[in-house]
Amino acid sequence: MLRLNLSTEPRWLDLGHGVRLLVEPLTTAIMLAARSDPTIVVAAGDAEGSASNDDLARIVAKAVARIVVKDWEGVGDEDGEQLALTPEGIDALLELWPIFEAFQTKYIAGALILDAEKNA
């Protein structure tokens, strides 16, 4: 049975290591908006196909995160001072393997699994 969560309110997503992101629900509109992100357009249009599936997963995760992340906790600079949320900061955060993996698993994978089940 498909269970719909009709809430449009952002929710906190715990990524471990003391990091939490306030994210909007992942919707079709967000995925479509992410598809038009210039980094995805360039990777998708790569005629040589040099972008691996892992590269594409990283690029998509960053594009989605830049849209849906509204706040964060537990992200600081070298001195331990809380960093302001920025698109560059989101990209840097997702370059950390444990954080990227948690974001993929806890946020993006749910939508992709549902899509895979629909196509099965």
C-alpha positions in Angstrom: 0.0 0.0 0.0 1.2 3.5 -0.9 1.0 5.8 2.1 0.8 9.5 1.2 2.1 12.1 3.6 0.3 15.2 2.5 2.3 17.5 4.8 4.0 20.3 3.0 5.9 21.5 6.1 9.7 21.2 6.2 11.0 18.6 8.6 14.4 18.0 10.3 16.5 15.2 8.8 19.2 13.8 11.0 22.3 12.9 9.0 24.4 11.8 11.9 27.6 13.4 13.2 25.5 16.1 14.8 24.3 17.4 11.5 20.6 18.1 10.8 19.0 19.6 7.8 15.6 21.3 7.6 14.2 20.0 4.3 11.0 20.4 2.3 9.2 17.3 1.3 10.6 15.8 -1.9 8.0 16.4 -4.6 7.8 15.9 -8.4 8.2 19.7 -8.8 11.4 19.7 -6.8 12.8 16.8 -8.9 11.9 18.5 -12.1 13.5 21.8 -10.9 16.6 19.9 -10.0 16.7 18.4 -13.5 17.1 21.9 -14.9 20.1 22.7 -12.7 23.0 23.6 -15.0 25.3 21.0 -13.5 22.8 18.3 -14.3 22.1 19.6 -17.8 25.9 19.6 -18.6 26.4 16.1 -17.2 23.3 14.7 -19.0 24.4 16.3 -22.3 27.9 14.9 -22.1 28.2 13.3 -25.5 31.2 11.2 -24.4 29.3 9.8 -21.4 32.2 10.4 -19.1 29.9 11.1 -16.1 29.6 7.9 -14.1 26.4 6.9 -12.3 28.2 7.9 -9.1 29.0 11.3 -10.5 25.4 11.8 -11.5 24.2 10.7 -8.1 26.4 13.3 -6.5 25.4 16.0 -8.9 21.7 15.3 -8.5 21.9 15.1 -4.7 23.6 18.5 -4.6 21.0 20.1 -7.0 18.1 18.7 -4.9 19.7 19.8 -1.6 20.3 23.3 -2.9 16.5 23.5 -3.5 15.1 21.7 -0.4 17.5 22.6 2.5 16.1 25.6 4.4 18.3 25.5 7.4 21.0 23.4 9.1 22.4 22.6 12.5 25.8 21.2 13.4 27.8 22.6 10.5 30.7 24.9 11.6 33.9 26.4 10.3 37.4 25.4 11.4 36.9 27.3 14.7 33.6 25.5 15.5 31.5 28.6 14.7 28.1 27.9 13.1 28.2 28.5 9.4 25.5 30.3 7.6 23.5 28.2 5.1 24.8 28.8 1.5 24.6 26.8 -1.8 28.4 26.5 -1.6 28.2 25.2 1.9 25.5 22.6 0.9 27.8 21.4 -1.9 30.8 21.2 0.5 28.7 19.3 3.1 27.6 16.7 0.5 31.2 16.1 -0.5 31.6 14.4 2.9 30.9 10.7 2.3 29.0 9.8 5.5 26.8 12.9 5.0 26.2 12.3 1.3 25.3 8.6 2.0 22.9 9.6 4.8 21.2 12.2 2.6 20.9 9.7 -0.3 19.5 7.0 1.9 17.2 9.0 4.2 15.9 11.6 1.7 16.4 10.9 -2.0 16.2 7.1 -2.0 12.6 7.0 -0.7 11.5 8.8 -3.9 13.7 6.7 -6.1 12.5 3.4 -4.6 8.9 4.4 -5.1 9.7 5.3 -8.7 11.4 1.9 -9.2 8.4 0.1 -7.7 6.1 2.0 -10.0 8.1 0.8 -13.0 8.4 -2.8 -11.9 
